[in-house]
């Protein structure tokens, strides 16, 4: 392992973020100088929220700022119109201008929880590459910058090579993506003095292109740094549930669901999750990851609380932690559980229990709900549902007009009677 001296790279190394770097020694030396380093990470607006996997690079920006440097959050208002082929077997659905703007609005709110924005020298700034990509003249752009890219080199990057090896089509539109991303680095180098682009390892080829373009056009030394993709100890992608992605926006994935997802981390992944997504000291993490048997659950509670606190705030983390404690340790339906409202008129005729479990998001389909019931995993107010054909009526509700639906031991939803 290469010995690094700068505080930022030490943090990256000891916490497992350090995966690839274009010039680790040179970057370390630059970070040791008596002036902040400006670095950026780009986020395309392909959805109106970020997901758990996106938090790896966001935490890199957070640590960059915590160690005295300046982060740039680049919103891909321009590149989202093209679509990044990295890690994809097929082209992304093309988004409309309105879709992209709506997605950017949804994503922007997330970053203020992780970074400090403002006008001081290490305060974060947010920029949008639509501001410069949207005004490019295509012919002039090709003439001025196309000469710095060779087809031979572009075909060697994984984002292109893997798609071709799988005999999946790669459009000329997508093929342009890496040039546009490289141009982003050039623009940020000129306008903001940016010297470092960071991202996940699937962006390595795009990052190299940007480093080389800045060097050729501006004769400036800049750097690229990647973190690994978020994988479990078994090598599987993390951040997915049966219902879909683990979104960071509370409207799409509640703080309670978020807490519970992290709380259910596999034993083998507790240490890496503590390093990636919390700011606990390494010495404390090393103690927690050594816990065995039932004791590892205490480490998971700390992990879930710390991760939820950074993402949703300390107050919200305390509320959902207490909800989980009451639900799992006292067996009561606590406030804070995910909630759906059912109009009282619908209960008059009864609602099939399997349909209610599907409506509550505890099953992806009616068939899956029926299998859950047949397998003994469905409960109403902690009583096992034995008849998949029964109907839920107002008689099933408690005095406070709620019932608790449970799928297994770890997934719960409150159903509330409405008007």
Phi and psi in degrees as a GROMACS rama.xvg file:
@    title "Ramachandran Plot"
@    xaxis  label "Phi"
@    yaxis  label "Psi"
@TYPE xy
-69.6046  134.784  UNK-2
-83.6504  122.276  UNK-3
-108.529  154.541  UNK-4
-112.036  -29.4395  UNK-5
-69.8258  145.869  UNK-6
-61.2396  -42.4864  UNK-7
-61.7993  -48.8936  UNK-8
-69.004  -29.353  UNK-9
-62.3976  -44.0097  UNK-10
-62.69  -45.9564  UNK-11
-58.8452  -41.0481  UNK-12
-71.3802  -48.8812  UNK-13
-72.5782  -21.0873  UNK-14
-97.782  -1.75804  UNK-15
89.447  9.80357  UNK-16
-77.6844  -26.3908  UNK-17
-75.8023  109.314  UNK-18
-115.126  -57.7061  UNK-19
-136.512  147.02  UNK-20
-147.046  138.72  UNK-21
-67.7515  -33.1861  UNK-22
-158.334  85.7967  UNK-23
-63.5006  -42.5436  UNK-24
-64.5191  -43.4624  UNK-25
-65.8248  -41.2473  UNK-26
-65.9584  -41.8135  UNK-27
-59.4029  -43.0353  UNK-28
-63.3524  -42.5998  UNK-29
-64.8482  -38.7942  UNK-30
-68.7508  -19.2544  UNK-31
-84.6072  -11.4102  UNK-32
-70.1552  159.621  UNK-33
-85.196  54.0211  UNK-34
-161.952  143.662  UNK-35
-64.7869  144.787  UNK-36
-92.2704  133.841  UNK-37
-98.4735  127.248  UNK-38
-134.453  153.863  UNK-39
-135.178  158.178  UNK-40
-135.314  137.898  UNK-41
-98.1292  145.376  UNK-42
-132.92  110.567  UNK-43
-74.4633  147.287  UNK-44
-92.4338  64.7026  UNK-45
-88.5242  -10.4623  UNK-46
-149.829  167.473  UNK-47
-90.6311  16.1332  UNK-48
-150.98  158.743  UNK-49
-91.6407  163.948  UNK-50
-119.517  177.84  UNK-51
-56.1591  -38.0845  UNK-52
-61.5466  -30.1093  UNK-53
-68.6086  -19.1782  UNK-54
-70.2021  -20.7138  UNK-55
-58.1289  -58.1898  UNK-56
-65.3792  -32.4479  UNK-57
-63.7208  -40.7308  UNK-58
-65.4422  -29.3463  UNK-59
-62.8659  -44.4991  UNK-60
-63.7837  -38.2535  UNK-61
-63.6512  -45.6664  UNK-62
-66.9342  -35.3465  UNK-63
-57.7844  -47.2826  UNK-64
-68.3644  -40.0033  UNK-65
-62.9694  -23.6443  UNK-66
-100.864  17.0352  UNK-67
95.5754  20.1119  UNK-68
-121.392  175.718  UNK-69
-112.032  120.453  UNK-70
-94.3773  144.674  UNK-71
-116.588  127.075  UNK-72
-97.7252  115.666  UNK-73
-100.254  115.526  UNK-74
-86.7418  131.229  UNK-75
-88.0419  57.8149  UNK-76
-62.6075  -28.5809  UNK-77
-89.0424  -50.0515  UNK-78
-67.8411  -22.4452  UNK-79
-64.7719  -20.3542  UNK-80
-75.2789  -16.4735  UNK-81
-101.122  -51.4457  UNK-82
97.5758  124.589  UNK-83
-80.729  121.59  UNK-84
-78.1838  -6.59199  UNK-85
-59.06  125.599  UNK-86
71.3705  12.5633  UNK-87
-113.225  145.741  UNK-88
-90.7148  -14.7673  UNK-89
-149.516  164.621  UNK-90
-66.9136  146.508  UNK-91
-72.8635  150.812  UNK-92
-62.0931  130.952  UNK-93
-71.5733  132.492  UNK-94
-98.6933  147.74  UNK-95
-78.4104  164.59  UNK-96
-58.0786  -40.6846  UNK-97
-66.3208  -41.3608  UNK-98
-57.4338  -46.4536  UNK-99
-63.0284  -43.9637  UNK-100
-64.7087  -39.7814  UNK-101
-63.3091  -42.2147  UNK-102
-65.2129  -40.849  UNK-103
-61.8832  -40.717  UNK-104
-60.953  -40.2169  UNK-105
-67.9895  -35.5977  UNK-106
-78.0762  -37.8176  UNK-107
-54.4094  -40.1838  UNK-108
-63.6281  -21.3433  UNK-109
-69.8671  -39.057  UNK-110
-69.6118  -27.6342  UNK-111
-65.2617  -19.6739  UNK-112
-76.1102  -24.6454  UNK-113
-103.624  -28.9395  UNK-114
-127.955  155.994  UNK-115
-98.5357  118.087  UNK-116
-99.028  149.271  UNK-117
163.187  -158.022  UNK-118
-109.785  0.630237  UNK-119
-73.9388  165.844  UNK-120
-66.3474  -22.9476  UNK-121
-111.979  10.2124  UNK-122
-72.6894  145.71  UNK-123
-73.4016  151.511  UNK-124
-128.633  154.196  UNK-125
-120.155  131.077  UNK-126
-130.136  165.831  UNK-127
-128.912  122.158  UNK-128
-70.8803  -7.24588  UNK-129
-64.4799  -23.6548  UNK-130
-65.9039  -28.9349  UNK-131
-112.673  -32.2175  UNK-132
-70.7377  -32.6226  UNK-133
-67.3937  -20.1274  UNK-134
-104.915  6.47033  UNK-135
-69.5381  138.96  UNK-136
-87.9137  120.863  UNK-137
-59.011  -46.3534  UNK-138
-64.9714  -45.0335  UNK-139
-63.1388  -39.6867  UNK-140
-62.1959  -47.4264  UNK-141
-60.5621  -43.3803  UNK-142
-64.7888  -41.7658  UNK-143
-81.1499  -32.4493  UNK-144
-121.935  -21.0762  UNK-145
-61.7253  -28.5429  UNK-146
-68.0966  -14.4865  UNK-147
-89.5186  -0.9049  UNK-148
-123.06  133.931  UNK-149
-108.857  144.761  UNK-150
-60.1535  -39.1115  UNK-151
-56.1495  -46.2754  UNK-152
-67.9002  -42.3309  UNK-153
-65.7894  -34.5868  UNK-154
-70.577  -16.8504  UNK-155
-83.0957  -12.9546  UNK-156
-80.4608  146.034  UNK-157
-58.235  -37.0186  UNK-158
-58.708  -29.4445  UNK-159
-95.2679  -48.184  UNK-160
-60.1793  -44.1859  UNK-161
-66.236  -37.6391  UNK-162
-64.1095  -42.2944  UNK-163
-69.8087  -38.3066  UNK-164
-62.5757  -32.634  UNK-165
-85.193  2.53233  UNK-166
58.2586  35.3229  UNK-167
-97.331  139.693  UNK-168
-65.1871  140.501  UNK-169
-122.963  112.89  UNK-170
-74.5375  158.182  UNK-171
-63.3596  -31.7603  UNK-172
-58.3836  -49.8012  UNK-173
-65.7971  -34.7573  UNK-174
-61.8129  -26.657  UNK-175
-76.2957  -14.2454  UNK-176
-57.3791  -45.2855  UNK-177
-65.4033  -29.3443  UNK-178
-70.1114  -42.0804  UNK-179
-65.114  -40.038  UNK-180
-66.8903  -37.7706  UNK-181
-61.7416  -38.9457  UNK-182
-64.8377  -33.2159  UNK-183
-55.8185  -46.0918  UNK-184
-63.1836  -40.9615  UNK-185
-60.751  -45.0807  UNK-186
-63.2836  -44.6934  UNK-187
-69.7799  -29.8844  UNK-188
-65.7759  -42.7619  UNK-189
-71.8087  -45.6018  UNK-190
-88.6193  -26.8957  UNK-191
-125.806  3.38543  UNK-192
64.4309  28.3095  UNK-193
-71.2893  131.796  UNK-194
-120.68  0.190668  UNK-195
-144.446  128.195  UNK-196
-109.28  133.266  UNK-197
-121.239  163.599  UNK-198
174.419  -178.555  UNK-199
-75.886  163.34  UNK-200
-62.8384  -23.7308  UNK-201
-72.3859  -5.76712  UNK-202
-98.2241  5.3425  UNK-203
-54.4447  -48.0554  UNK-204
-61.8021  -43.606  UNK-205
-62.4492  -39.6438  UNK-206
-66.9092  -42.988  UNK-207
-58.6923  -42.5804  UNK-208
-58.1377  -41.8828  UNK-209
-65.8488  -43.0902  UNK-210
-58.8789  -45.1157  UNK-211
-69.598  -36.8351  UNK-212
-65.8653  -43.4589  UNK-213
-62.3479  -40.7377  UNK-214
-64.2798  -41.245  UNK-215
-74.7158  -40.4374  UNK-216
-82.6092  -41.3848  UNK-217
-108.743  -6.20865  UNK-218
54.2745  38.4423  UNK-219
-110.587  143.448  UNK-220
-86.5576  117.744  UNK-221
-130.461  171.719  UNK-222
-136.455  159.49  UNK-223
-128.139  142.378  UNK-224
-143.926  133.25  UNK-225
-124.368  155.597  UNK-226
-107.975  161.728  UNK-227
-70.0662  160.595  UNK-228
-68.9391  153.659  UNK-229
-77.8254  103.101  UNK-230
-124.898  150.068  UNK-231
-76.0311  171.306  UNK-232
-60.9816  -22.7074  UNK-233
-86.2265  2.10954  UNK-234
85.5148  11.9909  UNK-235
-96.8414  148.527  UNK-236
-64.1016  135.538  UNK-237
-100.901  165.834  UNK-238
96.8376  16.8834  UNK-239
-125.227  147.388  UNK-240
-124.804  176.704  UNK-241
-61.7747  -27.0428  UNK-242
-89.4857  -9.04524  UNK-243
134.131  -156.741  UNK-244
-70.7373  153.585  UNK-245
-87.1372  92.2526  UNK-246
-76.5541  152.67  UNK-247
-87.7567  -31.0526  UNK-248
-65.7801  129.235  UNK-249
-62.0666  -28.9776  UNK-250
-69.4121  -23.5801  UNK-251
-101.592  -23.3329  UNK-252
-152.712  105.285  UNK-253
-61.1466  154.497  UNK-254
-54.953  -34.1433  UNK-255
-66.2717  -45.6553  UNK-256
-61.041  -40.5681  UNK-257
-61.5706  -48.3613  UNK-258
-58.1127  -46.7124  UNK-259
-66.5237  -36.5723  UNK-260
-61.2492  -46.6497  UNK-261
-67.2353  -38.7802  UNK-262
-59.748  -29.4173  UNK-263
-92.3681  17.0862  UNK-264
-55.5596  139.796  UNK-265
-59.5492  146.527  UNK-266
-51.6092  -42.3755  UNK-267
-67.9425  -17.2766  UNK-268
-102.222  -1.09183  UNK-269
-59.4833  -46.2672  UNK-270
-60.7502  -47.4829  UNK-271
-67.4445  -37.2072  UNK-272
-66.3774  -38.6075  UNK-273
-63.0937  -38.8297  UNK-274
-69.1023  -43.9016  UNK-275
-72.9445  -44.047  UNK-276
-114.755  6.50656  UNK-277
-128.459  170.446  UNK-278
-112.209  20.1832  UNK-279
-62.964  144.514  UNK-280
-59.9942  147.436  UNK-281
-57.7625  -39.1189  UNK-282
-59.5764  -40.6511  UNK-283
-68.8277  -39.7729  UNK-284
-61.5407  -42.255  UNK-285
-61.7179  -34.7218  UNK-286
-69.9493  -43.5073  UNK-287
-65.8372  -40.1547  UNK-288
-74.3222  -10.9039  UNK-289
-86.4133  -10.0583  UNK-290
-64.7405  143.367  UNK-291
-124.563  166.024  UNK-292
58.882  -139.522  UNK-293
-67.2606  -21.9038  UNK-294
-65.2232  -25.0159  UNK-295
-64.8414  -21.6364  UNK-296
-63.4687  -32.1207  UNK-297
-66.023  -38.4707  UNK-298
-64.6864  -37.3887  UNK-299
-67.7816  -35.7046  UNK-300
-64.8469  -42.5456  UNK-301
-63.5272  -44.48  UNK-302
-57.9063  -50.4715  UNK-303
-62.4101  -41.2939  UNK-304
-63.8816  -47.6637  UNK-305
-65.7879  -40.3721  UNK-306
-67.7633  -43.1342  UNK-307
-65.7582  -37.0028  UNK-308
-61.524  -45.2848  UNK-309
-65.6777  -38.9731  UNK-310
-82.9049  -39.5341  UNK-311
-120.039  -0.936062  UNK-312
98.8303  153.635  UNK-313
-66.535  -39.2013  UNK-314
-61.6848  -46.9567  UNK-315
-62.872  -39.573  UNK-316
-62.1713  -41.4137  UNK-317
-64.8166  -40.8173  UNK-318
-63.2297  -47.4409  UNK-319
-72.8821  -31.3646  UNK-320
-64.1584  -40.6245  UNK-321
-68.8025  -38.1846  UNK-322
-59.5687  -45.4017  UNK-323
-63.7517  -40.5774  UNK-324
-62.4405  -46.4579  UNK-325
-64.8909  -39.6967  UNK-326
-67.8037  -45.2236  UNK-327
-95.268  -27.9272  UNK-328
-100.81  -26.0017  UNK-329
-109.868  -12.2595  UNK-330
68.9141  29.2861  UNK-331
-114.5  156.705  UNK-332
-82.0981  104.648  UNK-333
-95.0734  152.991  UNK-334
-62.1183  144.876  UNK-335
110.463  -13.602  UNK-336
-68.1653  153.535  UNK-337
-54.2332  139.745  UNK-338
-130.596  140.336  UNK-339
-124.87  153.241  UNK-340
-112.964  131.881  UNK-341
-114.771  123.5  UNK-342
-58.9835  139.929  UNK-343
-60.2004  -30.1172  UNK-344
-63.182  -32.5915  UNK-345
-69.6067  -26.1732  UNK-346
-77.9249  -17.5289  UNK-347
-58.9364  -42.5981  UNK-348
-92.4579  -3.36565  UNK-349
85.3502  144.444  UNK-350
-116.688  126.784  UNK-351
-53.2698  133.433  UNK-352
-60.9003  -36.5368  UNK-353
-65.9567  -35.4638  UNK-354
-68.8132  -35.4423  UNK-355
-68.2849  -39.0434  UNK-356
-64.7833  -38.0838  UNK-357
-66.992  -44.1901  UNK-358
-62.6439  -32.3771  UNK-359
-78.6799  -3.96442  UNK-360
82.1166  12.7255  UNK-361
-89.9993  -4.16978  UNK-362
-149.746  146.283  UNK-363
-79.8699  -18.4298  UNK-364
-154.092  167.758  UNK-365
-61.8276  -39.0895  UNK-366
-63.0173  -42.041  UNK-367
-65.2995  -37.2324  UNK-368
-63.7784  -41.6153  UNK-369
-63.4517  -38.854  UNK-370
-66.3405  -37.965  UNK-371
-60.5903  -43.7313  UNK-372
-67.6425  -45.1193  UNK-373
-62.3166  -30.7192  UNK-374
-84.6685  1.13674  UNK-375
80.5053  14.4797  UNK-376
-95.2542  -2.46761  UNK-377
-100.998  134.581  UNK-378
-136.115  146.326  UNK-379
-119.762  121.01  UNK-380
50.7572  43.0841  UNK-381
68.3439  10.4447  UNK-382
-105.311  130.813  UNK-383
-63.3014  136.867  UNK-384
-85.4978  117.56  UNK-385
-102.207  -20.3738  UNK-386
-116.117  110.365  UNK-387
-70.1486  -11.8584  UNK-388
-98.0941  -4.41281  UNK-389
-66.998  160.043  UNK-390
-111.893  147.68  UNK-391
-95.9295  126.104  UNK-392
-125.268  -178.119  UNK-393
-60.5874  -21.7651  UNK-394
-66.7912  -22.0805  UNK-395
-79.882  -12.8396  UNK-396
-86.1198  148.348  UNK-397
-77.9141  177.938  UNK-398
-60.5785  -26.7698  UNK-399
-90.8598  16.0219  UNK-400
62.8559  36.528  UNK-401
-132.352  154.865  UNK-402
-132.929  153.966  UNK-403
-107.471  121.696  UNK-404
-96.6797  137.031  UNK-405
-131.882  134.521  UNK-406
-113.405  104.038  UNK-407
70.9772  -157.675  UNK-408
-93.1312  -10.8454  UNK-409
-119.969  -7.75885  UNK-410
-119.554  121.437  UNK-411
-136.363  147.985  UNK-412
-140.829  136.615  UNK-413
-90.4555  134.055  UNK-414
-107.844  125.869  UNK-415
-115.25  137.599  UNK-416
-78.6959  128.688  UNK-417
-114.835  -175.031  UNK-418
